[in-house]
Amino acid sequence: TFLYKTTYKRIWSKKPMFILGNGEMYRNQTEVKMSQIVLPCHANYCGELSAGQLLKWMDSTACLSAERHAGCSCITASVDDIHFETTIGVGQVVNITAKVNRAFTSSMEVGISVSCEDLFSDRQWKVCHAFATFVARRTEAGKVQLKQVIPRTQAEQMEYSLAAERRRMRLIHAEIINDLLSSCSSQTDYQDAVPAERTRVESVELVLPPHANHQVSTFGGQIMAWMENVATISASRLCNAHPTLRSIDMFHFRGPSHIGDRLVLKAIVNNAFKKSMEVGVCAEAYQGGEPLRHINTAFMTFEVLDNDRKPCTLPRIRPEPVDGKRRFQEAIARKKIRLDRKYIISCKQSEVPLSVPWDPSNQMYLSYNNVSALKMLAARSNWVLTSEKNKVSLYTLEENQMLCFKVETHVAVAAEQVFLLLSDLRRRKAWDHHYKYVKLITDSHEDDTIYRVVTPSVTKGGKVQDFILLASRRRPCDSGDPYLIALRSVTLPAYPPTEDYNRGEVLCAGFSIWEEENSFTKISYYNQATPGVLPYISTDIAGLSSSFYCTFASCSAFLEENKDNLASLPTSTL
């Protein structure tokens, strides 16, 4: 008990405090913490915490958080991709924190963070982070309608907003895989490759009362642990060594399992890359003579580490005909997705290159990054009001060598109409003198469009600038959400920089459109200033010019003139 209290105090002392109106320190009501000392019984062959045991602890903590919010029993629906940054040794302490980020109709997203603590050196470091989806179980009164999460801190507001975007990505995950497979044309030489059949593992587990949760269903964490076990055996058969689990691609529970079920666990190596391998694993259940029920599927990536903890080169795999070749190609598609997540989504905003190459295979993740960056910028709470004129307010934010600005105004136009009118950048030149020419390059998706924008020179006699911009649009997920139009630069081989133009870059920009009462709408425009954008706004920030106020006054006039004119909207936007 003393250890837990000491750790609790130390962790919270490093977080910025949020004080409530009554003077008490705020703590999220859904937050649940678990601390465990890693004992030999929790460890694998090399004295490190087994991934299966960690998954069980993570699932337990997340489930308790979900049930605290729902007020009823909850079941694990899925666990998003997990990347394990480091291992945990015997004698070290695992600290797990879970809290509900957002609730939808009957499901909710729970954020899980795992850190490791060394009691002798007083050091702590991150192990992994994950997002799990839980569903509230029906009660005698019928289907549960979850209450909304009310974010109070800046961090909670950001996670609340991003949860809607992550939910969207989960729903289109299968579509992304299919799109990648349709464009996959790789040819592989299978000479001297290890037959995939050699790595096949099948194991059966009898679900006993100790394996059940407090709802008398098979504990989701236990199923994940069993799946990790057979996947590890499969990986070992390819490399003839003890592998290390590095990442897991989404656990997706298809149906429940109960006490008395025979759980059949199957694993096989789908593909081996130079330094890593993907193992596919599934869990099926049956009782008596009934047919198998599909319970869960996951894909796990393993490495084999040498004495210096560096990944070893792995033998190639020769897939089985038909289904084996399909799994082989799907593994390539999932690796592409993992790379997109790593270099487009997972890295910090300051590490993202200004302009990212766009192609159909990464368009979903670029769109996610585009919208998420705008949501994170909008969630910042330390904006400073620089000046105000004619109901147009200019705010700035300076932090870590970065300058951002926000322009805010109100219009007597319905929010959806504002969204439609501002969504098509070709109409922006009607109110923004910085947009001299706009060409629609491609409608890459119903929510995403790429434009080429030409702006005037920032110096007398200098070259004009052009931008290749990805515009990502989002309608509200719930009634309290804004409409969003996010902008960022991308690169296209068909539109390289030319000598006649200075190629400008936009890292993060866009509109947040909030519906207020009586067809009154608040419009916030955000921009993370880059060298290509800063010259257009610096004089306004310094108070030497009011051109931006004139621009947004023109925007308001444009919106009000067209507030009832749906017929004038471009077909591509509708």
Disulfide bonds with the S-S distance in Angstrom:
none
